[in-house]
Amino acid sequence: MSGRAQSRATPAAGGVLWRQDGGRVLVAVVHRPRYEDWTLPKGKLHPGESALLAAVREVREETGAEVEIGRRLPSVEYPFGDAIKRVSYWAMRYRGGEHAAGDEVDRLRWATVAEATQQLSYPVDRGVLADFARLPSATRTLLLLRHAKAGKRSGYAGDDRLRPLEKAGWRQAREAVPVLAAFDPQRVLAADRVRCEQTVQPLADHLGLHVLSAPTLSDDAYHQDPEAGLATVRQALEQPGTTVVCSQGEAIPAMLGQLGVPGPEYPARKGSMWALSIADRGVIAADYYPRPSA
C-alpha cells in the first residue's frame, strides 16, 4: 500500500455478534439498503474513540444488542472510494436487546456460520467469520492488568507496598473503565499493593463489585511461590465469565508463561492489559492492549 493510501486510511470497527440457540452457535448479519448488501455490523470511529469501544457502539447502533467482548479477530483492509478502510473486529457475545429497522440497517438475520458465510456479500467478511469459527465461541476471559503509573520506587520514602497511584495513574485507571467493563467482569482481584488496588477501584465502583485481595499475585509473592499464585488464577478461571486481575510487571509475564501463552516475550507496560480467552483446553487466544483506554 502506498504511503498516501496509508495516510488516508479510515479506521472502523465492528464485531461478530453471536449467541447460542440450543446446541447451535448463531451469528448476526445485517442488511444495508443503501448498498443492497449483507455484512457484519461495523462503522467508523468517532474522533478520539478507541477501536474497541467504537466496535461496541456500532454493533449496538446497528443491531440493538448489548454485548460482552471476547477475543480480538483479524483486522481487514479494503478500498473505500479513493482511500482505504481499515476495520478492527472482535467476537461479541449477545447479552440482550432488540433490533429496530433503520435507514442504515433495515434487516438483521441470525444464522449459522455456514448460512452466514453464504449470505455475506464480501470475501473479507467471510474471512473474519472463518477466523471466529475456528476456535470455540463460548469462553471465559481473564484480564491481566498491570497497575497504572505510581511514580518511582526511589522517590517514595515509605513502605513500597503502600505506594499509591500518581495523578496520571488515577487518570489511566478511570479512562480504562469503559474498555474493561465491555468484557462484563464478574470478579475483580488485586495484588496486595495499594497501587494495584487503586488501579481497579474505579472499575469495581462502576460495576458495584468489591476488589478482592490476592496476596499471592504480587511480584514478591509470585517469585517466592509461583504455584500458589497460579492456583489463585486457576481458581478464578473455574468460574464462568470474566475475571480482572491487577498485578505487577514481573508477575504478569510469569503467569502468562505458566498459562501457556506463546512467548518468548510478554510486554507488560504500566496500565496495559492482556485479555486471555479460556476454553476447556486452556488459553486459546491472548490479546495484548498496550493502553486499554486507547
Residue, then its C-alpha position, 0 to 999 in steps of 0.5 A: m500500500s502506498g504511503r498516501a493510501q496509508s495516510r488516508a486510511t479510515p479506521a472502523a470497527g465492528g464485531v461478530l455478534w453471536r449467541q447460542d440457540g440450543g446446541r447451535v452457535l448463531v451469528a448476526v448479519v445485517h442488511r444495508p439498503r443503501y448498498e443492497d448488501w449483507t455484512l457484519p455490523k461495523g462503522k467508523l470511529h468517532p474522533g478520539e474513540s478507541a477501536l474497541l469501544a467504537a466496535v461496541r457502539e456500532v454493533r449496538e447502533e446497528t443491531g440493538a444488542e448489548v454485548e460482552i467482548g471476547r477475543r480480538l479477530p483479524s483486522v481487514e483492509y479494503p478500498f473505500g472510494d479513493a482511500i482505504k478502510r481499515v476495520s478492527y473486529w472482535a467476537m461479541r457475545y449477545r447479552g440482550g436487546e432488540h433490533a429496530a429497522g433503520d435507514e442504515v440497517d433495515r434487516l438483521r438475520w441470525a444464522t449459522v456460520a455456514e448460512a452466514t458465510q453464504q449470505l455475506s456479500y464480501p470475501v473479507d467478511r467471510g474471512v473474519l467469520a472463518d477466523f471466529a469459527r475456528l476456535p470455540s465461541a463460548t469462553r471465559t476471559l481473564l484480564l491481566l492488568r498491570h497497575a497504572k503509573a505510581g511514580k518511582r520506587s526511589g522517590y517514595a520514602g515509605d513502605d513500597r507496598l503502600r505506594p499509591l497511584e500518581k495523578a496520571g495513574w488515577r487518570q489511566a485507571r478511570e479512562a480504562v473503565p469503559v474498555l474493561a467493563a465491555f468484557d462484563p467482569q464478574r470478579v475483580l482481584a488485586a495484588d496486595r499493593v495499594r497501587c494495584e488496588q487503586t488501579v481497579q477501584p474505579l472499575a469495581d465502583h462502576l460495576g458495584l463489585h468489591v476488589l478482592s485481595a490476592p496476596t499471592l499475585s504480587d511480584d514478591a509473592y509470585h517469585q517466592d511461590p509461583e504455584a500458589g499464585l497460579a492456583t489463585v488464577r486457576q481458581a478464578l478461571e473455574q468460574p464462568g465469565t470474566t475475571v480482572v486481575c491487577s498485578q505487577g510487571e514481573a508477575i504478569p509475564a510469569m503467569l502468562g508463561q505458566l498459562g501457556v501463552p506463546g512467548p518468548e516475550y510478554p510486554a507488560r507496560k504500566g496500565s496495559m492489559w492482556a485479555l486471555s480467552i479460556a476454553d476447556r483446553g486452556v488459553i486459546a487466544a491472548d490479546y495484548y492492549p498496550r493502553p486499554s483506554a486507547 
